[in-house]
């Protein structure tokens, strides 16, 4: 029957299933496991004690079984919240079908070792660029809604809400209460961060917790939380502990606040200060406007005091006088030119008249024209050939004309 596969026709009984599982688990051998104790059930009269070891970054746990004498031999008694490393062998109890680690050694994780691990993680994330200022997102000037992740009823919650309300009474918060220390803190904070980051009305997220020991603040240096904050689309503000406290979250968050109170001041503007700034700006703008108006008035008065603006017609009057003088000069010049040319024309006319036919005729000369028989215009006789004997002649004298006939012609000597 051992090793035979199960089937509907040949199913395994429960005892075989548990026996097979026990065999598989026992083959794992001894293991070293690290986690945080959440339950320590031990009584001096018990032979065995039972503990729960939880993963620091998820809702995962494993049951531990240890000899009570082993726990009594610890230098410091174990308590809930302790970070420990255990060495044990996986055990499966066939009778009740339960799994646990049978612990043979428990080592508390010291503060020095925890701090060394934190610094190692800090260096690793820095090399990956998660601390780079270039990837830091700017906080909104006036957030519509602020997401707050903090412990229920904690001083950090009261400080953030009261300071924010005092600064801006209309500010709206969406608060999600989670564990802020212990093994359940990181899973709850991760879930709250996911919810707030998915809310479109939340403009900024504050993760706040008051001061505490190194162990108390360990959840805010866990790697899973750092990567979730780096991947969030909403700006995240780290407000963990007091000024000296410096979990890794301070380096990854978009803004590190020294305290929860400081976070409220950095996220929510002070309405009184803003109103004072607005009043001051209005005063400065009014003074600047008055100064500008005064300067413009002075400039306008200076322009109006100029002669050209005191009597706007002055340039026109001056130009009119210049035009009139120019016209008078032009008329004078034209008259002089006309007189000169008139005298010249008269002189030429006198010369022409003296040389003209009328004056010649007046001196006793005459003009002889031959009248052609074809009725055309008379022609001045210039040669004897034009007026043969018998030709009809027209003789013009100073006071008229004479009609005659040519009797004969005599050539010149």
C-alpha positions in Angstrom: 0.0 0.0 0.0 2.9 2.3 0.7 3.9 4.4 -2.3 0.8 3.4 -4.3 -1.0 6.4 -5.9 -4.4 7.4 -4.7 -7.5 7.1 -7.0 -11.2 7.2 -6.7 -11.2 3.5 -6.6 -8.3 3.3 -4.1 -8.4 6.5 -2.0 -5.9 7.0 0.9 -7.2 6.9 4.4 -6.5 10.0 6.6 -3.8 8.2 8.6 -1.8 7.5 5.3 -2.1 11.1 4.3 -0.8 12.3 7.6 2.0 9.7 7.5 3.0 10.8 4.0 3.0 14.5 5.0 5.0 13.7 8.1 7.6 11.9 6.0 7.9 14.8 3.6 8.2 17.4 6.4 10.8 15.3 8.3 13.0 15.3 5.2 13.4 19.1 5.6 15.8 18.6 8.4 16.8 21.2 11.0 16.2 24.9 10.1 17.2 28.4 11.4 14.1 30.7 11.3 13.8 34.4 12.2 10.7 36.2 13.3 8.9 38.0 16.1 7.2 36.3 19.0 3.5 37.1 19.4 2.4 34.5 21.9 4.4 33.0 24.7 2.5 30.3 26.6 4.7 28.9 29.3 4.1 27.8 32.9 6.7 26.4 35.2 4.7 23.2 35.8 4.5 22.5 32.0 6.9 20.1 30.4 6.5 21.8 27.1 5.8 25.5 26.2 4.1 26.8 23.1 5.0 30.0 21.2 3.9 31.7 17.9 6.6 33.1 15.6 5.2 35.6 13.1 6.8 37.0 10.0 7.7 40.7 10.4 6.4 41.7 6.9 3.3 39.6 6.3 0.4 37.9 8.1 2.3 34.6 8.3 3.1 32.6 11.4 4.3 29.3 12.6 3.8 27.4 15.9 6.8 26.6 18.0 7.1 23.9 20.6 9.9 24.1 23.1 11.0 22.5 26.3 10.0 24.6 29.3 13.4 24.1 30.7 14.9 25.6 27.5 12.9 28.8 28.1 13.8 28.9 31.8 17.4 28.8 30.9 17.2 32.0 28.9 19.2 35.0 30.3 16.2 37.3 29.7 12.6 35.9 29.8 11.0 35.9 26.4 8.0 38.1 25.9 5.6 39.1 23.1 7.3 41.3 20.5 10.8 39.9 20.9 12.8 39.4 17.7 14.4 35.9 17.8 16.2 33.4 15.7 15.2 29.8 16.5 16.8 26.5 15.5 14.4 23.6 15.2 13.1 20.6 13.3 9.8 20.7 11.5 7.4 18.3 13.1 4.0 17.0 12.0 1.7 15.4 14.5 -0.2 12.7 12.7 -2.9 12.4 15.4 -4.3 15.9 15.0 -2.8 16.8 11.6 -0.9 19.9 13.0 2.5 21.4 12.1 5.0 23.1 14.3 8.7 23.6 14.8 10.3 21.6 17.6 12.8 24.2 18.9 16.1 23.2 20.3 17.7 26.7 20.5 16.5 30.3 20.8 18.7 33.3 20.2 17.4 36.8 20.8 18.3 39.3 18.1 20.3 42.0 19.9 19.9 45.7 19.4 23.3 45.9 17.8 22.5 43.3 15.2 19.1 44.9 14.5 20.8 48.3 13.9 23.4 46.6 11.7 20.6 45.1 9.6 18.8 48.4 9.4 21.9 50.1 8.1 22.5 47.3 5.6 19.0 47.7 4.3 19.5 51.5 4.2 22.6 51.1 2.1 21.0 48.7 -0.3 17.9 50.9 -0.9 20.2 53.9 -1.4 22.1 52.0 -4.1 18.8 51.2 -5.8 17.9 54.9 -5.9 15.0 54.9 -3.5 16.5 57.8 -1.6 17.1 59.9 -4.7 15.7 63.4 -4.2 14.7 63.5 -7.9 12.0 60.8 -7.2 10.5 62.7 -4.2 7.1 64.0 -5.0 6.1 67.5 -3.9 3.3 67.8 -1.4 0.1 69.6 -2.5 -0.2 73.2 -1.3 -3.7 72.6 0.1 -4.7 68.9 0.2 -8.3 68.1 -0.4 -8.1 65.1 2.0 -5.2 63.9 4.1 -4.7 60.1 4.8 -3.4 59.2 8.2 -2.1 55.8 9.3 -1.5 55.6 13.0 -2.3 53.7 16.2 -5.8 53.8 17.5 -6.3 56.5 20.2 -2.6 57.3 20.1 -1.0 60.6 21.0 0.3 60.8 17.5 -3.2 60.7 16.1 -4.4 63.4 18.5 -1.4 65.7 17.8 -1.8 65.4 14.0 -5.6 66.0 14.0 -5.6 68.8 16.6 -2.7 70.7 15.0 -4.1 70.4 11.5 -7.6 71.5 12.6 -6.1 74.5 14.4 -4.2 75.5 11.3 -7.0 74.9 8.8 -10.4 74.1 10.3 -11.8 72.8 7.0 -9.1 70.2 6.5 -10.5 66.7 5.9 -8.9 63.5 7.1 -9.3 59.8 6.4 -7.8 58.0 9.3 -6.9 54.3 9.3 -5.8 52.8 12.7 -3.3 50.0 12.6 -0.8 48.4 14.9 2.3 50.5 15.0 4.6 47.9 16.7 4.8 44.2 16.9 4.6 41.5 14.2 1.2 42.6 12.9 2.2 46.2 12.3 3.8 46.0 8.8 1.0 43.9 7.2 -1.7 46.3 8.6 0.2 49.4 7.6 0.7 48.0 4.1 -3.0 47.3 3.7 -3.9 50.8 5.0 -1.3 52.3 2.6 -2.8 50.4 -0.3 -6.4 51.6 0.6 -5.4 55.3 0.9 -3.2 55.2 -2.2 -6.2 53.9 -4.2 -8.5 56.6 -2.9 -8.5 59.4 -5.5 -9.7 62.0 -2.9 -6.6 61.5 -0.8 -3.8 63.9 -1.8 -1.2 63.0 0.8 -0.6 60.2 3.3 1.0 60.6 6.8 2.4 57.6 8.6 2.7 58.6 12.2 3.8 57.1 15.5 5.1 58.5 18.7 8.5 57.8 20.1 9.7 54.3 21.3 12.6 52.0 21.6 14.5 50.6 18.7 12.4 47.4 18.8 9.2 49.4 18.9 10.2 51.3 15.7 11.4 48.2 13.8 8.3 47.9 11.6 9.1 51.3 10.0 12.5 49.9 8.8 11.1 46.7 7.3 11.9 46.3 3.6 8.4 45.5 2.4 7.1 48.8 3.8 9.9 50.8 2.1 9.2 49.3 -1.3 5.4 49.9 -0.9 6.0 53.6 0.0 8.4 54.0 -3.0 5.8 52.5 -5.3 2.9 54.5 -4.0 1.4 57.2 -6.4 0.4 59.5 -3.5 3.0 61.5 -1.6 3.9 59.9 1.7 5.1 61.8 4.9 7.1 59.9 7.5 6.3 61.1 11.1 7.9 58.4 13.2 9.1 59.0 16.8 11.0 62.1 17.8 13.8 64.1 16.2 16.6 61.6 17.0 14.7 58.6 15.6 15.6 57.8 12.1 13.9 54.6 10.7 14.5 53.8 7.0 11.0 55.1 6.2 12.4 58.6 6.8 14.7 58.2 3.8 12.2 56.6 1.4 9.2 58.8 2.2 8.7 62.0 0.1 9.0 64.1 3.2 10.5 63.4 6.6 8.8 65.2 9.6 10.6 65.3 12.9 7.4 64.5 14.9 3.7 63.9 14.2 3.0 67.6 15.1 5.7 68.7 12.6 4.0 66.5 10.0 0.6 68.3 10.5 2.4 71.7 10.2 4.2 70.6 7.0 1.1 69.2 5.3 -1.6 71.6 6.3 -1.0 75.4 5.8 -1.8 77.8 8.6 -5.0 79.7 7.6 -4.0 82.7 9.8 -0.6 82.9 8.2 -2.1 82.6 4.7 -4.6 85.3 5.4 -1.8 87.5 6.7 0.1 86.9 3.5 -2.9 87.7 1.4 -3.5 90.9 3.4 0.1 91.8 3.0 0.1 91.1 -0.7 -3.1 93.2 -1.1 -1.4 96.0 0.8 1.7 95.8 -1.4 -0.4 95.7 -4.6 -2.5 98.6 -3.5 0.6 100.7 -2.6 2.2 99.8 -5.9 -1.0 100.7 -7.8 -1.3 104.1 -6.0 2.4 104.8 -6.7 1.9 103.9 -10.4 -1.2 106.2 -10.6 0.7 109.0 -8.9 3.6 108.7 -11.3 1.3 108.7 -14.3 -0.4 111.8 -13.0 2.9 113.5 -12.5 3.9 112.5 -16.0 0.6 113.7 -17.4 0.9 117.1 -15.6 4.5 117.5 -16.9 3.2 116.9 -20.4 0.3 119.2 -20.0 2.6 122.0 -18.8 4.6 121.9 -22.1 3.8 124.8 -24.4 2.7 122.5 -27.2 0.0 121.0 -24.9 -0.8 124.3 -23.1 -2.0 125.8 -26.4 -2.4 122.9 -28.9 -3.2 125.5 -31.7 0.3 127.1 -31.5 2.0 124.7 -33.9 -0.9 125.0 -36.3 -0.8 128.8 -36.1 3.0 128.8 -36.7 2.6 126.5 -39.7 -0.3 128.6 -41.0 1.9 131.7 -40.9 4.7 129.8 -42.6 2.3 128.7 -45.3 1.0 132.2 -45.8 4.6 133.6 -46.1 5.4 130.9 -48.5 2.3 131.6 -50.6 3.1 135.4 -50.6 6.7 134.7 -51.7 5.4 132.3 -54.4 2.9 134.9 -55.7 5.6 137.6 -55.7 7.9 135.4 -57.6 5.2 134.4 -60.0 4.3 138.0 -60.6 7.9 139.0 -61.2 8.3 136.1 -63.6 5.1 137.0 -65.4 6.1 140.7 -65.7 9.5 139.7 -67.0 8.1 137.3 -69.5 5.3 139.8 -70.5 7.9 142.4 -71.2 9.9 139.9 -73.2 6.9 138.9 -75.2 6.1 142.6 -75.9 9.6 143.1 -77.1 9.5 140.1 -79.4 6.1 141.2 -80.6 7.5 144.6 -81.5 10.3 143.0 -83.3 7.9 140.7 -85.2 5.6 143.6 -86.0 8.5 145.6 -87.3 9.6 142.8 -89.6 6.0 141.7 -90.5 4.3 142.2 -94.0 1.9 144.8 -92.7 4.7 147.2 -91.7 6.5 146.4 -95.0 3.4 147.3 -96.9 2.9 150.5 -94.8 6.3 151.6 -96.0 5.2 151.5 -99.7 5.9 148.0 -100.6 3.3 145.6 -102.1 2.8 141.9 -102.5 2.0 140.5 -106.0 0.0 137.2 -106.2 -1.0 135.3 -109.3 -4.5 133.9 -109.3 -4.4 130.4 -110.9 -7.1 129.7 -113.5 -8.1 126.4 -111.7 -9.5 128.5 -108.8 -6.9 127.5 -106.3 -5.5 129.9 -103.7 -3.4 132.7 -105.1 0.4 132.4 -105.0 3.0 135.0 -104.2 4.9 135.8 -107.4 8.5 135.1 -106.8 9.6 134.6 -110.5 8.5 135.9 -113.9 7.8 132.4 -114.9 4.8 132.3 -112.5 3.1 135.2 -114.3 3.4 134.9 -118.0 1.6 137.6 -120.1 -2.1 137.4 -119.6 -2.0 136.1 -116.1 -4.5 137.6 -113.6 -2.6 139.3 -110.8 -3.6 140.4 -107.3 -1.6 143.3 -105.8 -1.8 143.8 -102.1 -0.9 147.2 -100.7 -1.2 148.7 -97.2 -4.8 149.7 -97.5 -6.2 147.0 -99.9 -5.6 145.0 -103.0 -5.6 145.7 -106.8 -6.6 143.2 -109.5 -4.5 143.5 -112.7 -3.4 141.5 -115.7 0.2 140.8 -116.7 1.1 142.5 -120.0 4.6 141.3 -120.5 7.7 140.0 -118.6 11.2 141.3 -118.6 14.0 139.3 -117.2 16.4 141.0 -114.8 19.8 142.2 -116.1 
